[in-house]
Each structure stands twice: as C-alpha cells, then as structure tokens.
C-alpha cells in the first residue's frame, strides 16, 4: 500500500471505530485490528493542538536568604542564643541577672 492509501485506510478505520461506540479494545477485537496499530494511527491522525506547542517563558526571580550570625551562651545552666542585631544593653542585663541567680 502506498502512503496515501494507508492514510485513507486508517482514516476509514478510525471513523468506523469512533462511530461504533465501543471501547477501543472491543472494537479492535471485532474488526481484527491490532490495538497498538490503532493507537498509533489515532495519534498520527489526531489534529495537533497548537496550544500544546507554545513556547516556554521563563521568569527570573531572586531569593534573598536571611543569614543570621548567632552565638550560643551558657550562663548558670541557662542557654542563650544571640543573633545579629541584638540589643547589647538588654543582653548585659540578662547576663547580670543570671549570675545573681
């Protein structure tokens, strides 16, 4: 069979299948057509969806991570974590209070 003849043959088979109302495997059994051949021609002759082939667009974004330096202090069995930007006066008051306890 020439290419055009194959396409016409399978186009007719697809029309028969679609108008039958049967499931693909059932129709293929009754028409004595291999399921994998029918699937191939269904894919080959299905219209191409132009929306499915849209160009991908990329957007750049910058993620800023907050990096905090920290230190841990242990005063009289109390653990204190100090991060950057701490209030020095408050930390000194807390340490003095913990020394007295």
TINULO-990232 format. One record per atom (N, C-alpha, C): residue number from 1; residue in one letter; atom name; y, z, x. Coordinates in Angstrom, 2 decimals. Example, Ala and Ser with C-alpha at 12.3 -4.5 7.8 and 13.67 -1.06 7.14 Angstrom:
<rs>
@lumse: 1 sedren: A seza: N c2: -5.69 c3: 7.80 c1: 13.19 .
@lumse: 1 sedren: A seza: CA c2: -4.50 c3: 7.80 c1: 12.30 .
@lumse: 1 sedren: A seza: C c2: -3.30 c3: 7.80 c1: 13.20 .
@lumse: 2 sedren: S seza: N c2: -2.25 c3: 7.08 c1: 12.85 .
@lumse: 2 sedren: S seza: CA c2: -1.06 c3: 7.14 c1: 13.67 .
@lumse: 2 sedren: S seza: C c2: 0.03 c3: 7.87 c1: 12.90 .
</rs>
This chain:
<rs>
@lumse: 1 sedren: X seza: N c2: -1.19 c3: 0.00 c1: 0.83 .
@lumse: 1 sedren: X seza: CA c2: 0.00 c3: 0.00 c1: 0.00 .
@lumse: 1 sedren: X seza: C c2: 1.25 c3: 0.00 c1: 0.88 .
@lumse: 2 sedren: X seza: N c2: 2.21 c3: -0.78 c1: 0.49 .
@lumse: 2 sedren: X seza: CA c2: 3.48 c3: -0.79 c1: 1.21 .
@lumse: 2 sedren: X seza: C c2: 4.31 c3: 0.41 c1: 0.79 .
@lumse: 3 sedren: X seza: N c2: 5.31 c3: 0.66 c1: 1.58 .
@lumse: 3 sedren: X seza: CA c2: 6.15 c3: 1.84 c1: 1.34 .
@lumse: 3 sedren: X seza: C c2: 6.73 c3: 1.88 c1: -0.07 .
@lumse: 4 sedren: X seza: N c2: 7.30 c3: 0.79 c1: -0.51 .
@lumse: 4 sedren: X seza: CA c2: 7.90 c3: 0.73 c1: -1.84 .
@lumse: 4 sedren: X seza: C c2: 6.85 c3: 0.95 c1: -2.93 .
@lumse: 5 sedren: X seza: N c2: 5.67 c3: 0.40 c1: -2.71 .
@lumse: 5 sedren: X seza: CA c2: 4.59 c3: 0.57 c1: -3.68 .
@lumse: 5 sedren: X seza: C c2: 4.15 c3: 2.03 c1: -3.76 .
@lumse: 6 sedren: X seza: N c2: 4.06 c3: 2.69 c1: -2.58 .
@lumse: 6 sedren: X seza: CA c2: 3.70 c3: 4.12 c1: -2.55 .
@lumse: 6 sedren: X seza: C c2: 4.73 c3: 4.95 c1: -3.32 .
@lumse: 7 sedren: X seza: N c2: 5.99 c3: 4.67 c1: -3.03 .
@lumse: 7 sedren: X seza: CA c2: 7.05 c3: 5.43 c1: -3.71 .
@lumse: 7 sedren: X seza: C c2: 6.99 c3: 5.23 c1: -5.22 .
@lumse: 8 sedren: X seza: N c2: 6.74 c3: 4.01 c1: -5.65 .
@lumse: 8 sedren: X seza: CA c2: 6.65 c3: 3.73 c1: -7.09 .
@lumse: 8 sedren: X seza: C c2: 5.42 c3: 4.41 c1: -7.69 .
@lumse: 9 sedren: X seza: N c2: 4.30 c3: 4.37 c1: -6.97 .
@lumse: 9 sedren: X seza: CA c2: 3.06 c3: 5.01 c1: -7.44 .
@lumse: 9 sedren: X seza: C c2: 3.27 c3: 6.51 c1: -7.62 .
@lumse: 10 sedren: X seza: N c2: 3.84 c3: 7.14 c1: -6.60 .
@lumse: 10 sedren: X seza: CA c2: 4.03 c3: 8.59 c1: -6.66 .
@lumse: 10 sedren: X seza: C c2: 5.13 c3: 8.98 c1: -7.65 .
@lumse: 11 sedren: X seza: N c2: 6.10 c3: 8.14 c1: -7.79 .
@lumse: 11 sedren: X seza: CA c2: 7.14 c3: 8.41 c1: -8.79 .
@lumse: 11 sedren: X seza: C c2: 6.53 c3: 8.43 c1: -10.18 .
@lumse: 12 sedren: X seza: N c2: 5.61 c3: 7.49 c1: -10.44 .
@lumse: 12 sedren: X seza: CA c2: 4.91 c3: 7.46 c1: -11.74 .
@lumse: 12 sedren: X seza: C c2: 4.05 c3: 8.71 c1: -11.91 .
@lumse: 13 sedren: X seza: N c2: 3.36 c3: 9.12 c1: -10.83 .
@lumse: 13 sedren: X seza: CA c2: 2.51 c3: 10.33 c1: -10.89 .
@lumse: 13 sedren: X seza: C c2: 3.37 c3: 11.57 c1: -11.18 .
@lumse: 14 sedren: X seza: N c2: 4.53 c3: 11.63 c1: -10.55 .
@lumse: 14 sedren: X seza: CA c2: 5.43 c3: 12.77 c1: -10.78 .
@lumse: 14 sedren: X seza: C c2: 5.89 c3: 12.79 c1: -12.23 .
@lumse: 15 sedren: X seza: N c2: 6.23 c3: 11.63 c1: -12.77 .
@lumse: 15 sedren: X seza: CA c2: 6.64 c3: 11.56 c1: -14.18 .
@lumse: 15 sedren: X seza: C c2: 5.51 c3: 12.01 c1: -15.10 .
@lumse: 16 sedren: X seza: N c2: 4.28 c3: 11.56 c1: -14.80 .
@lumse: 16 sedren: X seza: CA c2: 3.12 c3: 11.98 c1: -15.60 .
@lumse: 16 sedren: X seza: C c2: 2.95 c3: 13.49 c1: -15.55 .
@lumse: 17 sedren: X seza: N c2: 3.03 c3: 14.04 c1: -14.35 .
@lumse: 17 sedren: X seza: CA c2: 2.87 c3: 15.50 c1: -14.18 .
@lumse: 17 sedren: X seza: C c2: 3.96 c3: 16.25 c1: -14.97 .
@lumse: 18 sedren: X seza: N c2: 5.20 c3: 15.84 c1: -14.80 .
@lumse: 18 sedren: X seza: CA c2: 6.31 c3: 16.57 c1: -15.43 .
@lumse: 18 sedren: X seza: C c2: 6.27 c3: 16.46 c1: -16.95 .
@lumse: 19 sedren: X seza: N c2: 5.78 c3: 15.36 c1: -17.48 .
@lumse: 19 sedren: X seza: CA c2: 5.71 c3: 15.22 c1: -18.94 .
@lumse: 19 sedren: X seza: C c2: 4.44 c3: 15.85 c1: -19.52 .
@lumse: 20 sedren: X seza: N c2: 3.50 c3: 16.23 c1: -18.65 .
@lumse: 20 sedren: X seza: CA c2: 2.23 c3: 16.80 c1: -19.14 .
@lumse: 20 sedren: X seza: C c2: 2.37 c3: 18.23 c1: -19.65 .
@lumse: 21 sedren: X seza: N c2: 3.30 c3: 18.98 c1: -19.08 .
@lumse: 21 sedren: X seza: CA c2: 3.46 c3: 20.38 c1: -19.46 .
@lumse: 21 sedren: X seza: C c2: 2.41 c3: 21.29 c1: -18.82 .
@lumse: 22 sedren: X seza: N c2: 1.56 c3: 20.73 c1: -17.96 .
@lumse: 22 sedren: X seza: CA c2: 0.51 c3: 21.52 c1: -17.30 .
@lumse: 22 sedren: X seza: C c2: 1.04 c3: 22.13 c1: -16.01 .
@lumse: 23 sedren: X seza: N c2: 0.35 c3: 23.16 c1: -15.56 .
@lumse: 23 sedren: X seza: CA c2: 0.64 c3: 23.71 c1: -14.24 .
@lumse: 23 sedren: X seza: C c2: 0.22 c3: 22.67 c1: -13.20 .
@lumse: 24 sedren: X seza: N c2: 0.82 c3: 22.72 c1: -12.03 .
@lumse: 24 sedren: X seza: CA c2: 0.55 c3: 21.71 c1: -11.00 .
@lumse: 24 sedren: X seza: C c2: -0.94 c3: 21.62 c1: -10.67 .
@lumse: 25 sedren: X seza: N c2: -1.57 c3: 22.75 c1: -10.43 .
@lumse: 25 sedren: X seza: CA c2: -2.99 c3: 22.72 c1: -10.06 .
@lumse: 25 sedren: X seza: C c2: -3.85 c3: 22.15 c1: -11.19 .
@lumse: 26 sedren: X seza: N c2: -3.53 c3: 22.49 c1: -12.45 .
@lumse: 26 sedren: X seza: CA c2: -4.29 c3: 21.96 c1: -13.58 .
@lumse: 26 sedren: X seza: C c2: -4.12 c3: 20.44 c1: -13.68 .
@lumse: 27 sedren: X seza: N c2: -2.88 c3: 19.98 c1: -13.57 .
@lumse: 27 sedren: X seza: CA c2: -2.64 c3: 18.54 c1: -13.67 .
@lumse: 27 sedren: X seza: C c2: -3.35 c3: 17.79 c1: -12.55 .
@lumse: 28 sedren: X seza: N c2: -3.28 c3: 18.34 c1: -11.32 .
@lumse: 28 sedren: X seza: CA c2: -3.92 c3: 17.68 c1: -10.19 .
@lumse: 28 sedren: X seza: C c2: -5.43 c3: 17.59 c1: -10.39 .
@lumse: 29 sedren: X seza: N c2: -6.05 c3: 18.64 c1: -10.96 .
@lumse: 29 sedren: X seza: CA c2: -7.49 c3: 18.59 c1: -11.24 .
@lumse: 29 sedren: X seza: C c2: -7.82 c3: 17.47 c1: -12.22 .
@lumse: 30 sedren: X seza: N c2: -7.05 c3: 17.37 c1: -13.30 .
@lumse: 30 sedren: X seza: CA c2: -7.35 c3: 16.35 c1: -14.33 .
@lumse: 30 sedren: X seza: C c2: -7.03 c3: 14.94 c1: -13.85 .
@lumse: 31 sedren: X seza: N c2: -5.98 c3: 14.80 c1: -13.01 .
@lumse: 31 sedren: X seza: CA c2: -5.58 c3: 13.47 c1: -12.52 .
@lumse: 31 sedren: X seza: C c2: -6.30 c3: 13.09 c1: -11.24 .
@lumse: 32 sedren: X seza: N c2: -7.12 c3: 14.03 c1: -10.71 .
@lumse: 32 sedren: X seza: CA c2: -7.85 c3: 13.82 c1: -9.45 .
@lumse: 32 sedren: X seza: C c2: -6.90 c3: 13.46 c1: -8.31 .
@lumse: 33 sedren: X seza: N c2: -5.87 c3: 14.30 c1: -8.19 .
@lumse: 33 sedren: X seza: CA c2: -4.87 c3: 14.15 c1: -7.13 .
@lumse: 33 sedren: X seza: C c2: -4.90 c3: 15.44 c1: -6.32 .
@lumse: 34 sedren: X seza: N c2: -4.87 c3: 15.31 c1: -5.00 .
@lumse: 34 sedren: X seza: CA c2: -4.85 c3: 16.50 c1: -4.14 .
@lumse: 34 sedren: X seza: C c2: -3.51 c3: 17.24 c1: -4.32 .
@lumse: 35 sedren: X seza: N c2: -3.59 c3: 18.55 c1: -4.47 .
@lumse: 35 sedren: X seza: CA c2: -2.38 c3: 19.35 c1: -4.71 .
@lumse: 35 sedren: X seza: C c2: -1.39 c3: 19.19 c1: -3.57 .
@lumse: 36 sedren: X seza: N c2: -1.90 c3: 19.21 c1: -2.32 .
@lumse: 36 sedren: X seza: CA c2: -0.96 c3: 19.12 c1: -1.19 .
@lumse: 36 sedren: X seza: C c2: -0.25 c3: 17.77 c1: -1.16 .
@lumse: 37 sedren: X seza: N c2: -0.92 c3: 16.69 c1: -1.58 .
@lumse: 37 sedren: X seza: CA c2: -0.25 c3: 15.38 c1: -1.66 .
@lumse: 37 sedren: X seza: C c2: 0.84 c3: 15.39 c1: -2.72 .
@lumse: 38 sedren: X seza: N c2: 0.52 c3: 15.98 c1: -3.86 .
@lumse: 38 sedren: X seza: CA c2: 1.51 c3: 16.03 c1: -4.94 .
@lumse: 38 sedren: X seza: C c2: 2.73 c3: 16.85 c1: -4.53 .
@lumse: 39 sedren: X seza: N c2: 2.49 c3: 17.99 c1: -3.88 .
@lumse: 39 sedren: X seza: CA c2: 3.62 c3: 18.81 c1: -3.42 .
@lumse: 39 sedren: X seza: C c2: 4.48 c3: 18.04 c1: -2.43 .
@lumse: 40 sedren: X seza: N c2: 3.82 c3: 17.31 c1: -1.54 .
@lumse: 40 sedren: X seza: CA c2: 4.56 c3: 16.51 c1: -0.56 .
@lumse: 40 sedren: X seza: C c2: 5.49 c3: 15.54 c1: -1.27 .
@lumse: 41 sedren: X seza: N c2: 4.98 c3: 14.78 c1: -2.23 .
@lumse: 41 sedren: X seza: CA c2: 5.79 c3: 13.78 c1: -2.92 .
@lumse: 41 sedren: X seza: C c2: 6.82 c3: 14.40 c1: -3.84 .
@lumse: 42 sedren: X seza: N c2: 6.53 c3: 15.56 c1: -4.38 .
@lumse: 42 sedren: X seza: CA c2: 7.55 c3: 16.26 c1: -5.18 .
@lumse: 42 sedren: X seza: C c2: 8.75 c3: 16.62 c1: -4.30 .
@lumse: 43 sedren: X seza: N c2: 8.46 c3: 17.13 c1: -3.10 .
@lumse: 43 sedren: X seza: CA c2: 9.55 c3: 17.47 c1: -2.17 .
@lumse: 43 sedren: X seza: C c2: 10.28 c3: 16.23 c1: -1.70 .
@lumse: 44 sedren: X seza: N c2: 9.50 c3: 15.20 c1: -1.38 .
@lumse: 44 sedren: X seza: CA c2: 10.08 c3: 13.96 c1: -0.83 .
@lumse: 44 sedren: X seza: C c2: 10.99 c3: 13.27 c1: -1.84 .
@lumse: 45 sedren: X seza: N c2: 10.62 c3: 13.29 c1: -3.11 .
@lumse: 45 sedren: X seza: CA c2: 11.40 c3: 12.56 c1: -4.11 .
@lumse: 45 sedren: X seza: C c2: 12.37 c3: 13.44 c1: -4.88 .
@lumse: 46 sedren: X seza: N c2: 12.44 c3: 14.72 c1: -4.52 .
@lumse: 46 sedren: X seza: CA c2: 13.41 c3: 15.57 c1: -5.23 .
@lumse: 46 sedren: X seza: C c2: 14.81 c3: 15.24 c1: -4.73 .
@lumse: 47 sedren: X seza: N c2: 15.79 c3: 15.30 c1: -5.61 .
@lumse: 47 sedren: X seza: CA c2: 17.15 c3: 15.00 c1: -5.19 .
@lumse: 47 sedren: X seza: C c2: 17.65 c3: 16.05 c1: -4.20 .
@lumse: 48 sedren: X seza: N c2: 18.38 c3: 15.60 c1: -3.23 .
@lumse: 48 sedren: X seza: CA c2: 18.92 c3: 16.51 c1: -2.23 .
@lumse: 48 sedren: X seza: C c2: 20.11 c3: 17.23 c1: -2.83 .
@lumse: 49 sedren: X seza: N c2: 20.11 c3: 18.53 c1: -2.67 .
@lumse: 49 sedren: X seza: CA c2: 21.22 c3: 19.34 c1: -3.17 .
@lumse: 49 sedren: X seza: C c2: 22.29 c3: 19.40 c1: -2.09 .
@lumse: 50 sedren: X seza: N c2: 23.42 c3: 18.71 c1: -2.28 .
@lumse: 50 sedren: X seza: CA c2: 24.45 c3: 18.72 c1: -1.24 .
@lumse: 50 sedren: X seza: C c2: 25.02 c3: 20.11 c1: -0.97 .
@lumse: 51 sedren: X seza: N c2: 24.98 c3: 20.99 c1: -1.94 .
@lumse: 51 sedren: X seza: CA c2: 25.50 c3: 22.35 c1: -1.73 .
@lumse: 51 sedren: X seza: C c2: 24.63 c3: 23.11 c1: -0.75 .
@lumse: 52 sedren: X seza: N c2: 23.36 c3: 22.74 c1: -0.66 .
@lumse: 52 sedren: X seza: CA c2: 22.45 c3: 23.43 c1: 0.25 .
@lumse: 52 sedren: X seza: C c2: 22.71 c3: 23.05 c1: 1.70 .
@lumse: 53 sedren: X seza: N c2: 23.44 c3: 21.96 c1: 1.92 .
@lumse: 53 sedren: X seza: CA c2: 23.68 c3: 21.49 c1: 3.28 .
@lumse: 53 sedren: X seza: C c2: 25.13 c3: 21.66 c1: 3.70 .
@lumse: 54 sedren: X seza: N c2: 25.79 c3: 22.67 c1: 3.18 .
@lumse: 54 sedren: X seza: CA c2: 27.17 c3: 22.91 c1: 3.56 .
@lumse: 54 sedren: X seza: C c2: 27.21 c3: 23.44 c1: 4.98 .
@lumse: 55 sedren: X seza: N c2: 28.30 c3: 23.15 c1: 5.62 .
@lumse: 55 sedren: X seza: CA c2: 28.47 c3: 23.62 c1: 6.98 .
@lumse: 55 sedren: X seza: C c2: 28.69 c3: 25.13 c1: 6.97 .
@lumse: 56 sedren: X seza: N c2: 28.12 c3: 25.79 c1: 7.96 .
@lumse: 56 sedren: X seza: CA c2: 28.25 c3: 27.23 c1: 8.08 .
@lumse: 56 sedren: X seza: C c2: 29.62 c3: 27.57 c1: 8.62 .
@lumse: 57 sedren: X seza: N c2: 30.26 c3: 28.55 c1: 8.01 .
@lumse: 57 sedren: X seza: CA c2: 31.55 c3: 29.02 c1: 8.50 .
@lumse: 57 sedren: X seza: C c2: 31.35 c3: 30.39 c1: 9.14 .
@lumse: 58 sedren: X seza: N c2: 32.00 c3: 30.60 c1: 10.24 .
@lumse: 58 sedren: X seza: CA c2: 31.90 c3: 31.88 c1: 10.94 .
@lumse: 58 sedren: X seza: C c2: 33.26 c3: 32.57 c1: 10.92 .
@lumse: 59 sedren: X seza: N c2: 33.21 c3: 33.86 c1: 10.78 .
@lumse: 59 sedren: X seza: CA c2: 34.41 c3: 34.65 c1: 10.79 .
@lumse: 59 sedren: X seza: C c2: 34.26 c3: 35.68 c1: 11.90 .
@lumse: 60 sedren: X seza: N c2: 35.29 c3: 35.78 c1: 12.71 .
@lumse: 60 sedren: X seza: CA c2: 35.20 c3: 36.77 c1: 13.78 .
@lumse: 60 sedren: X seza: C c2: 35.75 c3: 38.10 c1: 13.28 .
@lumse: 61 sedren: X seza: N c2: 35.19 c3: 39.15 c1: 13.79 .
@lumse: 61 sedren: X seza: CA c2: 35.69 c3: 40.48 c1: 13.45 .
@lumse: 61 sedren: X seza: C c2: 35.58 c3: 41.36 c1: 14.68 .
@lumse: 62 sedren: X seza: N c2: 36.46 c3: 42.31 c1: 14.75 .
@lumse: 62 sedren: X seza: CA c2: 36.48 c3: 43.24 c1: 15.87 .
@lumse: 62 sedren: X seza: C c2: 36.11 c3: 44.60 c1: 15.33 .
@lumse: 63 sedren: X seza: N c2: 35.11 c3: 45.20 c1: 15.94 .
@lumse: 63 sedren: X seza: CA c2: 34.69 c3: 46.53 c1: 15.54 .
@lumse: 63 sedren: X seza: C c2: 35.17 c3: 47.49 c1: 16.61 .
@lumse: 64 sedren: X seza: N c2: 36.01 c3: 48.40 c1: 16.19 .
@lumse: 64 sedren: X seza: CA c2: 36.50 c3: 49.39 c1: 17.13 .
@lumse: 64 sedren: X seza: C c2: 35.67 c3: 50.65 c1: 17.00 .
@lumse: 65 sedren: X seza: N c2: 35.11 c3: 51.03 c1: 18.12 .
@lumse: 65 sedren: X seza: CA c2: 34.32 c3: 52.26 c1: 18.12 .
@lumse: 65 sedren: X seza: C c2: 35.21 c3: 53.39 c1: 18.62 .
@lumse: 66 sedren: X seza: N c2: 35.16 c3: 54.48 c1: 17.90 .
@lumse: 66 sedren: X seza: CA c2: 35.93 c3: 55.61 c1: 18.38 .
@lumse: 66 sedren: X seza: C c2: 35.07 c3: 56.36 c1: 19.39 .
@lumse: 67 sedren: X seza: N c2: 35.55 c3: 56.37 c1: 20.60 .
@lumse: 67 sedren: X seza: CA c2: 34.83 c3: 57.05 c1: 21.66 .
@lumse: 67 sedren: X seza: C c2: 35.55 c3: 58.37 c1: 21.91 .
@lumse: 68 sedren: X seza: N c2: 34.85 c3: 59.41 c1: 21.62 .
@lumse: 68 sedren: X seza: CA c2: 35.45 c3: 60.72 c1: 21.83 .
@lumse: 68 sedren: X seza: C c2: 34.77 c3: 61.40 c1: 23.00 .
@lumse: 69 sedren: X seza: N c2: 35.60 c3: 61.80 c1: 23.95 .
@lumse: 69 sedren: X seza: CA c2: 35.07 c3: 62.60 c1: 25.03 .
@lumse: 69 sedren: X seza: C c2: 34.95 c3: 64.02 c1: 24.51 .
@lumse: 70 sedren: X seza: N c2: 33.88 c3: 64.66 c1: 24.87 .
@lumse: 70 sedren: X seza: CA c2: 33.73 c3: 66.03 c1: 24.42 .
@lumse: 70 sedren: X seza: C c2: 33.04 c3: 66.85 c1: 25.50 .
@lumse: 71 sedren: X seza: N c2: 33.29 c3: 68.14 c1: 25.43 .
@lumse: 71 sedren: X seza: CA c2: 32.59 c3: 69.08 c1: 26.31 .
@lumse: 71 sedren: X seza: C c2: 32.07 c3: 70.22 c1: 25.44 .
@lumse: 72 sedren: X seza: N c2: 31.03 c3: 70.83 c1: 25.91 .
@lumse: 72 sedren: X seza: CA c2: 30.48 c3: 71.99 c1: 25.19 .
@lumse: 72 sedren: X seza: C c2: 30.69 c3: 73.24 c1: 26.02 .
@lumse: 73 sedren: X seza: N c2: 31.14 c3: 74.28 c1: 25.34 .
@lumse: 73 sedren: X seza: CA c2: 31.37 c3: 75.56 c1: 25.99 .
@lumse: 73 sedren: X seza: C c2: 30.48 c3: 76.61 c1: 25.35 .
@lumse: 74 sedren: X seza: N c2: 30.03 c3: 77.57 c1: 26.15 .
@lumse: 74 sedren: X seza: CA c2: 29.26 c3: 78.67 c1: 25.59 .
@lumse: 74 sedren: X seza: C c2: 29.96 c3: 79.96 c1: 26.01 .
@lumse: 75 sedren: X seza: N c2: 30.42 c3: 80.68 c1: 24.97 .
@lumse: 75 sedren: X seza: CA c2: 31.13 c3: 81.93 c1: 25.22 .
@lumse: 75 sedren: X seza: C c2: 30.46 c3: 83.01 c1: 24.40 .
@lumse: 76 sedren: X seza: N c2: 29.88 c3: 84.00 c1: 25.07 .
@lumse: 76 sedren: X seza: CA c2: 29.20 c3: 85.12 c1: 24.38 .
@lumse: 76 sedren: X seza: C c2: 28.21 c3: 84.62 c1: 23.33 .
@lumse: 77 sedren: X seza: N c2: 27.32 c3: 83.76 c1: 23.72 .
@lumse: 77 sedren: X seza: CA c2: 26.26 c3: 83.24 c1: 22.85 .
@lumse: 77 sedren: X seza: C c2: 26.80 c3: 82.40 c1: 21.68 .
@lumse: 78 sedren: X seza: N c2: 28.00 c3: 81.89 c1: 21.82 .
@lumse: 78 sedren: X seza: CA c2: 28.58 c3: 81.00 c1: 20.80 .
@lumse: 78 sedren: X seza: C c2: 28.84 c3: 79.66 c1: 21.47 .
@lumse: 79 sedren: X seza: N c2: 28.32 c3: 78.60 c1: 20.86 .
@lumse: 79 sedren: X seza: CA c2: 28.53 c3: 77.25 c1: 21.39 .
@lumse: 79 sedren: X seza: C c2: 29.77 c3: 76.64 c1: 20.73 .
@lumse: 80 sedren: X seza: N c2: 30.65 c3: 76.07 c1: 21.56 .
@lumse: 80 sedren: X seza: CA c2: 31.87 c3: 75.44 c1: 21.07 .
@lumse: 80 sedren: X seza: C c2: 31.90 c3: 74.02 c1: 21.63 .
@lumse: 81 sedren: X seza: N c2: 32.11 c3: 73.05 c1: 20.75 .
@lumse: 81 sedren: X seza: CA c2: 32.27 c3: 71.68 c1: 21.21 .
@lumse: 81 sedren: X seza: C c2: 33.73 c3: 71.32 c1: 21.10 .
@lumse: 82 sedren: X seza: N c2: 34.30 c3: 70.85 c1: 22.21 .
@lumse: 82 sedren: X seza: CA c2: 35.71 c3: 70.49 c1: 22.26 .
@lumse: 82 sedren: X seza: C c2: 35.81 c3: 68.99 c1: 22.46 .
@lumse: 83 sedren: X seza: N c2: 36.50 c3: 68.31 c1: 21.55 .
@lumse: 83 sedren: X seza: CA c2: 36.66 c3: 66.87 c1: 21.66 .
@lumse: 83 sedren: X seza: C c2: 38.05 c3: 66.53 c1: 22.14 .
@lumse: 84 sedren: X seza: N c2: 38.24 c3: 65.28 c1: 22.52 .
@lumse: 84 sedren: X seza: CA c2: 39.56 c3: 64.86 c1: 23.00 .
@lumse: 84 sedren: X seza: C c2: 40.58 c3: 65.03 c1: 21.88 .
@lumse: 85 sedren: X seza: N c2: 41.79 c3: 65.36 c1: 22.25 .
@lumse: 85 sedren: X seza: CA c2: 42.83 c3: 65.57 c1: 21.26 .
@lumse: 85 sedren: X seza: C c2: 42.82 c3: 66.98 c1: 20.69 .
@lumse: 86 sedren: X seza: N c2: 42.12 c3: 67.92 c1: 21.33 .
@lumse: 86 sedren: X seza: CA c2: 42.05 c3: 69.29 c1: 20.81 .
@lumse: 86 sedren: X seza: C c2: 43.38 c3: 70.00 c1: 21.00 .
@lumse: 87 sedren: X seza: N c2: 43.55 c3: 71.08 c1: 20.25 .
@lumse: 87 sedren: X seza: CA c2: 44.74 c3: 71.92 c1: 20.35 .
@lumse: 87 sedren: X seza: C c2: 44.46 c3: 72.99 c1: 21.40 .
@lumse: 88 sedren: X seza: N c2: 45.11 c3: 72.86 c1: 22.55 .
@lumse: 88 sedren: X seza: CA c2: 44.84 c3: 73.75 c1: 23.67 .
@lumse: 88 sedren: X seza: C c2: 45.14 c3: 75.21 c1: 23.34 .
@lumse: 89 sedren: X seza: N c2: 46.22 c3: 75.46 c1: 22.65 .
@lumse: 89 sedren: X seza: CA c2: 46.60 c3: 76.84 c1: 22.29 .
@lumse: 89 sedren: X seza: C c2: 45.53 c3: 77.46 c1: 21.39 .
@lumse: 90 sedren: X seza: N c2: 45.05 c3: 76.70 c1: 20.40 .
@lumse: 90 sedren: X seza: CA c2: 44.03 c3: 77.21 c1: 19.50 .
@lumse: 90 sedren: X seza: C c2: 42.74 c3: 77.51 c1: 20.26 .
@lumse: 91 sedren: X seza: N c2: 42.34 c3: 76.63 c1: 21.18 .
@lumse: 91 sedren: X seza: CA c2: 41.12 c3: 76.85 c1: 21.95 .
@lumse: 91 sedren: X seza: C c2: 41.23 c3: 78.14 c1: 22.78 .
@lumse: 92 sedren: X seza: N c2: 42.37 c3: 78.33 c1: 23.41 .
@lumse: 92 sedren: X seza: CA c2: 42.55 c3: 79.56 c1: 24.21 .
@lumse: 92 sedren: X seza: C c2: 42.46 c3: 80.80 c1: 23.33 .
@lumse: 93 sedren: X seza: N c2: 43.02 c3: 80.75 c1: 22.13 .
@lumse: 93 sedren: X seza: CA c2: 42.95 c3: 81.89 c1: 21.21 .
@lumse: 93 sedren: X seza: C c2: 41.51 c3: 82.17 c1: 20.79 .
@lumse: 94 sedren: X seza: N c2: 40.75 c3: 81.11 c1: 20.54 .
@lumse: 94 sedren: X seza: CA c2: 39.35 c3: 81.29 c1: 20.14 .
@lumse: 94 sedren: X seza: C c2: 38.55 c3: 81.90 c1: 21.28 .
@lumse: 95 sedren: X seza: N c2: 38.77 c3: 81.43 c1: 22.50 .
@lumse: 95 sedren: X seza: CA c2: 38.03 c3: 81.97 c1: 23.65 .
@lumse: 95 sedren: X seza: C c2: 38.39 c3: 83.44 c1: 23.87 .
@lumse: 96 sedren: X seza: N c2: 39.65 c3: 83.78 c1: 23.80 .
@lumse: 96 sedren: X seza: CA c2: 40.06 c3: 85.18 c1: 23.96 .
@lumse: 96 sedren: X seza: C c2: 39.40 c3: 86.07 c1: 22.90 .
@lumse: 97 sedren: X seza: N c2: 39.38 c3: 85.57 c1: 21.66 .
@lumse: 97 sedren: X seza: CA c2: 38.77 c3: 86.35 c1: 20.58 .
@lumse: 97 sedren: X seza: C c2: 37.29 c3: 86.53 c1: 20.82 .
@lumse: 98 sedren: X seza: N c2: 36.60 c3: 85.50 c1: 21.27 .
@lumse: 98 sedren: X seza: CA c2: 35.15 c3: 85.59 c1: 21.51 .
@lumse: 98 sedren: X seza: C c2: 34.84 c3: 86.51 c1: 22.67 .
@lumse: 99 sedren: X seza: N c2: 35.69 c3: 86.59 c1: 23.68 .
@lumse: 99 sedren: X seza: CA c2: 35.47 c3: 87.50 c1: 24.81 .
@lumse: 99 sedren: X seza: C c2: 35.54 c3: 88.96 c1: 24.37 .
@lumse: 100 sedren: X seza: N c2: 36.36 c3: 89.21 c1: 23.35 .
@lumse: 100 sedren: X seza: CA c2: 36.53 c3: 90.59 c1: 22.89 .
@lumse: 100 sedren: X seza: C c2: 35.36 c3: 91.02 c1: 22.01 .
@lumse: 101 sedren: X seza: N c2: 34.62 c3: 90.06 c1: 21.46 .
@lumse: 101 sedren: X seza: CA c2: 33.53 c3: 90.41 c1: 20.53 .
@lumse: 101 sedren: X seza: C c2: 32.34 c3: 90.91 c1: 21.28 .
</rs>
